[in-house]
């Protein structure tokens, strides 16, 4: 080995033992991020950077995500790992333990046409408009049916109301679920959203354009949540005065 080379071995940081900058703690918001099936290290690093920039109080990564401390994620995160608590490799049944009381879980929508049909109250006419990637829950990856009719799928598929991302959804502590582009979100994330009174958040795109990159969708939703919280504080301050 060249005498000028150096080698260091470090344990992965534990969020419980870490300290974070006072400015970051001061700007922390009742806004969490849950990463679900995010497997691209560049996307995850970019998302962590956005989470730190938006003032997320915590980032939760479920099993199936790329390791947050993998070198490519660290590189893309540009220091975000040391700005916001990151809890890695969680089983879905333990996720509620890391959420503040009364948190509502919202899922970034990836089922475009179906979501738009629901928003226009025409879901009963159009039925289930499938997005194959959205249906690729890890428990149903071997599902041979291309589509599942919503009327016959009620017993296993949570029905979540869809709303536009720019309508108010931060009245209670909010957690946003971002899924990977290949496998989409898991069934467990939809069940958690249903159980907490959450919804699917739709970011509308021009017809014919594919769904947004996961990192872009996460950034849009997190900074929209930040904007809503700022507006709410301004309104409360104005009312007091």
C-alpha positions as CSV (number, residue, x, y, z in Angstrom):
1,X,0.0,0.0,0.0
2,X,1.3,3.5,-0.9
3,X,2.3,5.2,2.4
4,X,0.3,8.3,1.3
5,X,-2.9,6.3,1.1
6,X,-5.1,6.2,4.1
7,X,-8.0,3.9,5.1
8,X,-10.7,4.5,7.6
9,X,-13.4,2.2,9.0
10,X,-16.4,3.8,10.6
11,X,-19.6,2.4,12.2
12,X,-22.9,3.6,10.6
13,X,-24.1,6.5,12.7
14,X,-27.1,5.9,15.0
15,X,-29.7,8.7,14.8
16,X,-30.3,8.4,18.6
17,X,-26.7,9.2,19.4
18,X,-26.2,11.9,16.7
19,X,-26.5,15.6,17.3
20,X,-27.8,18.0,14.6
21,X,-27.2,21.7,13.9
22,X,-29.2,24.1,16.0
23,X,-30.4,25.9,12.9
24,X,-31.8,22.7,11.5
25,X,-33.6,21.9,14.7
26,X,-35.0,25.4,14.9
27,X,-36.5,25.0,11.5
28,X,-37.8,21.5,12.0
29,X,-41.4,21.1,10.9
30,X,-44.2,18.6,11.7
31,X,-43.5,17.0,8.4
32,X,-41.9,13.5,7.9
33,X,-40.8,11.5,4.9
34,X,-41.3,7.8,4.5
35,X,-39.3,6.1,1.7
36,X,-40.8,3.0,0.3
37,X,-39.1,0.7,-2.2
38,X,-36.6,3.4,-3.1
39,X,-33.7,1.5,-4.7
40,X,-31.8,4.0,-6.7
41,X,-29.0,5.5,-4.6
42,X,-28.9,8.8,-6.6
43,X,-32.6,9.3,-6.1
44,X,-32.5,8.6,-2.4
45,X,-29.5,10.9,-1.8
46,X,-31.3,13.7,-3.7
47,X,-34.5,13.0,-1.7
48,X,-32.6,13.2,1.6
49,X,-31.1,16.5,0.5
50,X,-34.6,17.9,-0.2
51,X,-35.9,16.5,3.1
52,X,-33.2,18.4,5.0
53,X,-33.8,21.5,3.0
54,X,-37.5,21.5,3.6
55,X,-37.1,21.0,7.3
56,X,-38.4,17.5,7.7
57,X,-38.2,16.3,11.3
58,X,-37.4,12.7,10.4
59,X,-36.9,10.4,7.4
60,X,-38.0,6.8,7.7
61,X,-36.7,4.1,5.3
62,X,-38.5,0.8,5.1
63,X,-37.0,-2.5,4.2
64,X,-36.5,-2.7,0.5
65,X,-34.9,0.7,0.2
66,X,-31.2,1.1,-0.7
67,X,-29.0,1.6,2.4
68,X,-29.0,5.3,3.3
69,X,-25.3,5.0,4.1
70,X,-24.3,3.5,0.8
71,X,-21.5,5.6,-0.8
72,X,-23.5,6.7,-3.8
73,X,-26.4,7.8,-1.5
74,X,-23.9,9.7,0.7
75,X,-22.5,11.5,-2.4
76,X,-25.9,12.5,-3.7
77,X,-27.0,13.6,-0.2
78,X,-24.3,16.3,0.0
79,X,-24.3,16.3,3.8
80,X,-28.0,15.8,4.4
81,X,-27.3,12.7,6.4
82,X,-26.0,14.9,9.2
83,X,-28.8,17.4,9.0
84,X,-31.9,15.3,9.6
85,X,-32.5,12.0,11.5
86,X,-32.6,9.0,9.2
87,X,-34.0,5.7,10.5
88,X,-33.1,2.8,8.3
89,X,-34.4,-0.6,7.4
90,X,-37.8,-0.5,9.2
91,X,-40.5,-3.2,9.1
92,X,-43.8,-1.6,8.2
93,X,-45.4,-2.7,11.5
94,X,-42.9,-0.6,13.4
95,X,-43.3,2.6,11.3
96,X,-46.2,3.9,13.5
97,X,-43.8,3.9,16.5
98,X,-41.7,6.6,14.8
99,X,-44.7,8.9,14.0
100,X,-45.8,11.7,16.3
101,X,-49.3,11.3,17.7
102,X,-52.2,12.0,15.3
103,X,-49.9,11.9,12.2
104,X,-51.7,11.5,8.9
105,X,-49.9,9.5,6.3
106,X,-50.2,10.7,2.7
107,X,-49.0,8.7,-0.4
108,X,-47.5,10.3,-3.5
109,X,-49.9,9.2,-6.2
110,X,-48.6,7.2,-9.1
111,X,-51.8,6.1,-10.7
112,X,-52.5,9.2,-12.8
113,X,-55.6,8.4,-14.9
114,X,-57.3,6.6,-12.1
115,X,-56.6,9.4,-9.7
116,X,-57.9,12.0,-12.1
117,X,-61.1,9.9,-12.7
118,X,-61.7,9.7,-8.9
119,X,-61.1,13.5,-8.6
120,X,-63.7,14.1,-11.3
121,X,-66.2,11.7,-9.6
122,X,-66.2,9.4,-12.7
123,X,-64.5,6.4,-11.1
124,X,-67.7,4.4,-11.2
125,X,-67.9,5.0,-15.0
126,X,-64.3,4.4,-15.8
127,X,-63.6,1.6,-13.4
128,X,-60.1,0.7,-12.5
129,X,-57.6,2.3,-14.8
130,X,-54.4,0.4,-14.1
131,X,-50.9,1.7,-13.8
132,X,-48.9,-1.6,-13.8
133,X,-46.1,-0.2,-11.7
134,X,-48.5,1.1,-9.1
135,X,-49.9,-2.3,-8.6
136,X,-46.5,-4.0,-8.2
137,X,-46.8,-4.3,-4.4
138,X,-44.1,-6.7,-3.2
139,X,-46.8,-9.1,-1.9
140,X,-48.5,-9.2,-5.3
141,X,-45.6,-9.1,-7.8
142,X,-46.6,-12.5,-9.2
143,X,-50.2,-11.2,-9.8
144,X,-51.0,-12.4,-13.3
145,X,-54.1,-10.2,-13.8
146,X,-53.3,-7.0,-15.7
147,X,-56.1,-5.2,-13.9
148,X,-58.1,-5.6,-10.8
149,X,-61.6,-4.2,-10.8
150,X,-62.1,-1.8,-7.9
151,X,-65.4,-3.4,-7.0
152,X,-63.8,-6.9,-6.7
153,X,-60.6,-5.6,-5.1
154,X,-62.2,-3.8,-2.2
155,X,-61.4,-6.7,0.2
156,X,-57.6,-6.2,-0.2
157,X,-57.0,-2.8,-1.8
158,X,-57.4,0.3,0.4
159,X,-59.6,2.9,-1.1
160,X,-57.9,6.3,-0.5
161,X,-59.4,9.6,-1.6
162,X,-57.2,11.5,-4.0
163,X,-56.6,15.2,-3.8
164,X,-54.4,17.7,-5.6
165,X,-51.0,18.2,-3.9
166,X,-51.6,21.9,-3.5
167,X,-54.8,21.6,-1.4
168,X,-54.4,21.8,2.4
169,X,-53.1,18.5,3.9
170,X,-50.9,19.8,6.7
171,X,-53.5,20.6,9.4
172,X,-52.2,17.6,11.4
173,X,-48.6,16.3,11.5
174,X,-48.1,14.8,8.1
175,X,-45.9,12.0,6.8
176,X,-45.4,11.7,3.0
177,X,-44.7,8.3,1.4
178,X,-42.5,8.3,-1.7
179,X,-42.3,5.1,-3.7
180,X,-39.6,3.9,-6.1
181,X,-40.2,4.3,-9.8
182,X,-39.9,0.6,-10.6
183,X,-42.0,-1.1,-7.9
184,X,-44.1,1.8,-6.7
185,X,-45.4,2.0,-3.1
186,X,-46.3,-1.0,-1.0
187,X,-49.7,-2.2,0.0
188,X,-48.6,-1.6,3.6
189,X,-48.1,2.1,2.9
190,X,-51.7,2.4,1.5
191,X,-53.1,0.6,4.5
192,X,-51.2,2.9,6.9
193,X,-52.5,6.0,5.0
194,X,-56.1,4.6,5.2
195,X,-55.7,3.8,9.0
196,X,-54.5,7.4,9.8
197,X,-57.1,9.2,7.7
198,X,-54.6,10.2,5.0
199,X,-55.0,10.5,1.2
200,X,-53.2,10.1,-2.1
201,X,-51.6,13.3,-3.2
202,X,-51.7,13.8,-7.0
203,X,-49.2,16.0,-8.8
204,X,-50.9,16.6,-12.2
205,X,-48.8,16.3,-15.3
206,X,-49.7,17.0,-18.9
207,X,-51.4,14.0,-20.6
208,X,-48.9,11.7,-22.3
209,X,-46.1,12.5,-19.9
210,X,-44.9,9.7,-17.7
211,X,-45.0,9.9,-13.9
212,X,-42.4,12.2,-12.3
213,X,-39.0,11.0,-11.1
214,X,-39.3,10.0,-7.4
215,X,-36.8,12.7,-6.2
216,X,-38.7,15.4,-8.1
217,X,-42.1,14.3,-6.7
218,X,-40.6,14.2,-3.2
219,X,-39.2,17.7,-3.5
220,X,-42.5,19.1,-4.8
221,X,-44.5,17.6,-2.0
222,X,-42.2,18.5,0.8
223,X,-41.7,22.1,-0.2
224,X,-45.5,22.4,-0.8
225,X,-46.0,21.1,2.8
226,X,-43.5,23.6,4.0
227,X,-45.4,26.4,2.2
228,X,-48.7,25.3,3.7
229,X,-47.2,25.3,7.2
230,X,-45.7,28.8,6.7
231,X,-49.0,30.2,5.4
232,X,-50.8,28.7,8.4
233,X,-48.4,30.3,10.9
234,X,-48.8,33.7,9.1
235,X,-52.6,33.4,9.3
236,X,-52.5,32.5,13.1
237,X,-50.2,35.5,13.7
238,X,-52.4,37.8,11.8
239,X,-55.5,36.6,13.7
240,X,-53.8,37.2,17.1
241,X,-52.9,40.7,16.0
